[in-house]
């Protein structure tokens, strides 16, 4: 019964979101509550939800202060030179912009944190998307795919979880999968080129040149030879104002300090010296105190980014409801046991490949913690009876990450679509099948090179 309820709960939620009959926040709260009560949780559902909230509270804190920190860095002009450089390289070509998005997201993803990647990528490039009339959905798709593929780096999360769950070293899981990672990134670049060409054909070449309009100016003078866009001039002006070269929040004299603070933050983040939420709390505090010494300016700096903060944190805590009910009712455990029970003995020798395929939907519908610490050990124990090594199972299990990162249970993807102003359903329609292609390709490469056994 719990297995059926678990799948029905996920299916109901996805239907409501994809059909736009409910917002993610409403769906993440009401659907799990309803199914939790049907599962017999009773008044205990309150404790389940509180447990889920407690587990995601550090993530909410991370996103809160990450938005504040990088918002301040945008306000004071740290990323303006980067945007100007990209603008010069992109010029009037939407295809170049989309490919540049993929490359930037891949590079920034080296810090291992999806939220940081999406904040920087969106802040730097969204104004260009709006000026060039390129659909922001393309930005979320390309950035989401690039970051999701890079997510298997050892300090990114899933590889460490898989290694920890099976008592392995992250390096012995990741290093043999580097060819799969390279192929996955090449496919992402291919998708970026294709999407860029489609956007170029849709809107045509723009008649304006970057040097004709200062960064942050209004949309006057921007025109297309063909096509149209749902983005209004007011929206363009609103987003472009955030990079107005004459905005009062600029702190050119503090550029070295802000650059050093940002680099130091990313270095310490990679070294894993302190919890990431704590790092962003400290960095945000320093950024506020140094760039805006007056209390009134500090309050204004936080208020400027309050809409993004509220939207993202609300969805994180709403996702905690689904996570709490999933765990508290025992649905995750029951689904894992059911999964291992339905695999016939004749398919035992293929469990590594089966694990790779199953990681695609299962990591989308449940958290990485639930999959790697709940499902993977059971599958690995069964696979051992057929001579499949735990490290091979771990490698197969991380190939589903390109799809996992698009899940509404992943706070970073909620942050991405919120910052870009893109409905989650629109993002899913364009990204899910592409993410599936990347995952399957990474699995196939692993099999062909012998890193993942086939039979």
N, C-alpha and C positions, 0 to 999 in steps of 0.2 A: 504493500500500500504506500509506504513512504517513497519507494522508487517512482511509482506512478505519479504521486503528488509532486515530487521533486521535478520531474520532467514537465508536468503540466504547469507548474508554477513558472518555470523558465519560459515555456512556450507562450503562456498568457502574457507575461511581461513583454516579451519580444514583439508579440502581435500588437499590443497596445502602443508600444513605442514606434514600431515601423509604420503602423497605420495612422500615427499621429492622433490617436484617441486619448492619449494621456502624455503629460510631460514626464521626463525621466524621474523627477523628484516624486511626483504623485505615484507613478508606477512602482518605483523602488520601495515606497512605503506601504501602499494599500494592498498590492498583490501579495507580498510575503505575509502580511498580517492576516489576510483572508485565508491563505493556504495553511498558515501556522495554526489557526484556530480549527480548521478542518482536520488537521493532523492530530488534534487533541492537546495542543499546548496549553489551552486555558489561560488562567492568569499568569502562568509561568512564562508567557510570551514576553512579558515585560522584562524579566531578567535576561532572556535571550537577546532582546534588542539592546539592553544596556551593555551586555558583554560585547556585542558587535560594535557599539559606539566606542567602548573603551579600547577595543583592538584597533580602531581606525582613528582614534583621537590624535596620535602622533602624526598621522598622514594629514589630517586636517590642519594641524599646527604648521606642518611643513609647507603646505600650499598657501596658508594665510601669510606667513612671513616671506615665502619665496615671491609671492605676488608683490608684497610691499617692497622687498629689496630690489627686484628687477624693475618694478615700476619706478622706483626712485632713480635707478641708473638710467632709465629712459628719459625721465624728466630732466635730469641734469646734463644729458647729452652724451653719455658714454658710447652709445651705439650709433650716433649720428654719422661718424666717419664711415662705419661699416655700411650703413644704408646708402650713403652717397656713392661709395665704391660699387655696390651692387647695382645701383641705379645707372651708373656709367656703363657697367658691363651689360646690363639688360637692355638699356636704351629703349627702343620701341618694339621689342620682340617678346611677346608673351611666352613663347617656347623657352627662351633663355631664362626667363624668370622662374618657370616651373622647374627646370633642371637645376637652377641655382638653389631653389628651395630644398631639393633633395640633397644636394651636396652640403649645404649649410647644416641641415638637420643631422646628417651623418657625422659631420665633424663635431658638432656640439654634443651629440649623443655619446661621445667618448667619455663624458663625465659620469655616465651610468645612471643619470637621473632624467626621466622623461619629462617631468614638470619643468625643469630648467630648460631643456631643449625646446619645449613648446612655447615657453614664455619668450625666449630670445628670438626664435624663428618667427613667431607671430608678430612680435613687436617690431622686428626689423623689416618684415616683408609685407605685412598686411596693407600698409599704406600704398605700397607699390601695386599690389593686386587691385586695390580699389581705383587707383589712378589709371591703370591699364585696362580696367573693366574685366579683369580675369575673375572667374568665379572663386570665391573663398573656399568652396568645397574642395577645389583642386588643391589648395594649400593644405587643408586638413588631411586629405588623402595621401599626398606625397610625403608630408612631414610625419604623418602617422606610420606609414609604411617604412620609411627610413629609420625612424627611432625603434620601431618594433623589431626590425631585422637586427639592428645593433644590440638589441636587448639581451642577446645571449653572451655578451662579454662577461667575464667572470665576476666583475664587480657590479653587474647590472641587476642581479637578483635571482632569476630562475636557475642559472647554472650553479650558484652557491647553494640554493635550496635543494636541487637535485643531488649535488655532491654530499651535502650534509645528511640528507635523508638516507643515503646508501653508504655513508661512511667513506667517501672518496675525496680525492683532492680536486678542487675546481679546475686546475690546470690540465689534469689528465682527461677531464670531460671536455674542456673547451678546445684545447690546442688541435686535436685531430679534426675538429669541426670547422677550422678556419676556412678550408676550401668551400664548404657549404655556405659559410657566411659571405665569402666573396661572391659566389654565384648569386646568392640572395640579393646582395647589394646591386649587382649588375642588372638583375631583373627589375629591381626598384627603379634604377636609372632608366631602363627601357620603358617602364610605365610612365615615368616622368616625361620622357621625350614624346611619347604617344599622346599623353594628355596635353602637353604643351602645344603640339601641332594641332590637335583638335581645337584648342582655345584660339590659336592663331587664325584658324579657318573660320571660327565662329564670329570673332570680333573684327578680324582684319588687322592690318597694320595701323597703328596709331600715327596721327600726323604730327604729334608734338615730339619734341626732343627734350631730354633731361636738362640741357643747358638753357632751354627756353623758360623753364619754370623752377624757381628756387624750391628747395626741399621744404615741404610744409605749406606751400602756397595752396590756394584754392584750386578747384578743378577747371577754372576757365581756361580755354585753349586746348582742353583734352577732347579729342574727337576720334571717331573710328570711321573707317571707310565702309564697313559693313557690320551687320549684326546689331544687337542691343544688349542691355544689361539691366538686372533688377536693382543694381546699386544706384541710389540717388545721388545727386550732387551734394546734398546736405550731408549724407553719410560719408562721402569722400572727404568733405571739408572737416567733418568731426574727427575722423581718424587721422587725417593729415595734420590737424592742429597739434596733435601730440608730438610732432616732430618739427614744429615751427622753429626756424632758426633764430627767431627773435623772442621766443617764449621767456618769461621772467624766471623760470625755474632753472635755466641753464647755469652751470657752474664751471666755466672753462678753466679757471685757475685750479680747480680741484680735480681735473681730469686725471693727473698721475695718481692721486690718492684713490680715486674711485676704481681706476684700472687695477691698481695693486690690490685693493680690497677684494675685487671680483676674482682675480687670479688666485689670491690666497685662499678664498673661499672654495674654489674648485679644486685646488691642490689638496687642501685638508679634507675635502669631501672624498676624494679618491683614496687618500691614505686611511680613511675610516678611523680617525682618531676620536671623534665625538659623534653622537647621534646626529643625523642630518637635520632634524627639526631644531635642535639646539644650535647648530651652526648657523642656520638661517635666522634664528632669533637674534643671535649676537651680531651677525652681519647687518641685519635690518636696523638694529639699535644704533650701531656705529654709523651707518649710512645716514640715518635721520639726524643724529646728533651733530655730525660734522657738516653735512650739506645744508641743514636747516636748524641753526642754533636756537632760533626763536620758537617757543612752544606753539604759537599760533600757526607758524609755517609747518611744523611737524604734524599738527592735527590736519592741516589742509592737504599735506602730502598723502596721508593715509586715506583721507576722504576721497581724493581723486581716483583711487582704485577700489573704492568700497563696493561698487557694483559687481566687479569681477570676483572679489573676495566672497561676497554673500552668495553669489550663484554657485561657485565651485564648492565652498565649504558645505552649503546646503545639500548638494548632490553627494558629497562624501558621506555625510551623516545619514542621508537617505539610503545609500548603498549599504551602510552598516546594518540597516534593518534586514535587508535580504541576506547578508552574510550571517547575522545572528540567528535568524530563523533556520537557515540552511544547516548551520552547525548544531543549534540547540535542539532541533527536532530529530536529529540523527539522519536527515535526508542524505547528506554527503556520504556518511559511512555506509548507509544502505545501498546507495547507488554504486559505490566502489565494490562492495561485496557482490552485488548483482552483476556488475561488469565482468568480474573475474569468473563468475559462475557460468556465464553464457558463452564463454570462449571454449569451443570443443577441444578435446585432447589432440585431434589431428592438426590443429592450428598452433599447438604449443611451440614448435620450432620457429614459428614466424612471429613470436610475441614482441620482439624488438620493433619490427615494422608496424605491427598492430598498435603498439604503444605510441609510436610516432603519429600514426593516423588518428588515434583516439585523443592525443594531446591537443589536436586542433579544436574539436568541439568542447572537450571537457575543460580545458583551461579558459575557454570563452565563457562557459556557464558557471565556473567556480573560481575561487581565488587560487593564486599560485600556491599558497600555503596548503590549501585543502587538497590540491592535486598532488603536489610533490611529497607532502608528509602523510597524506591519507591514501591516495590511490597508487602512486608509484611503488612504494615498498611492497604492497600486496602483489602487484604485477611482477616486480623483480624477483620476489621469492618464488613465484610460480615459474618464471622463466629460467631460474637456476636449475630446475629439474630437467631442463632440456639443453643444458650446457651453455646458456647465454649468460655472459658476464654482467654484473651490476653496472659497470662503467658503460657498456654498450646500451643498456636500457636507459641510463642517464642521458647519453647522447641523443638517443631517439626522442626522449621526452621533451627536449628543449626546442625541437623543430616546430612545435606548434605556437611559438611565441609571436610570430607576425600576426596571427589571428587573435591570440590572447590579449594583446595590447589594445585591440579595438573594443574590448568588452566594456559595457557600462559599469562593471565592477572595478575598473581601473581608474582611479582618480585623475591620472595624468590626461587620459583621453577626454574626460569630462572638462578638464581645464582647457584643452586645445579647442574643442568645439565652442566653448563659452567665449574664449578670447576672440575667436574668428567670427562669432555670431552665426554659426552654422547649426541647424537642427541635427541632433544625433542621428535621426532616421536618414537624412540626406547623406550624411557621412557614411553610414553603414551600407547604403545602397551602392555606393561607388567603391568602397574600400574592401568589403568582406571577401568578394570573390578574388580580388587581386591579392589580398593577404593569404588566401588559401593557396593560390598558385605559388607564392613565394615559399610557404611552408612545405608544400609537396616537393618543390624543387630542391630545397635544402635536405629533405629526407632522402630523395633519390640520389643526390650526390653522395651523401653519407653511405648509402648502400653500395653504390658503384665503386667507391674507394675503399670499401671494406671496414669502415668505421662503425657501421651498423649492420649486423648480420642478417642475411636473408635466408632463413631456413637452416 
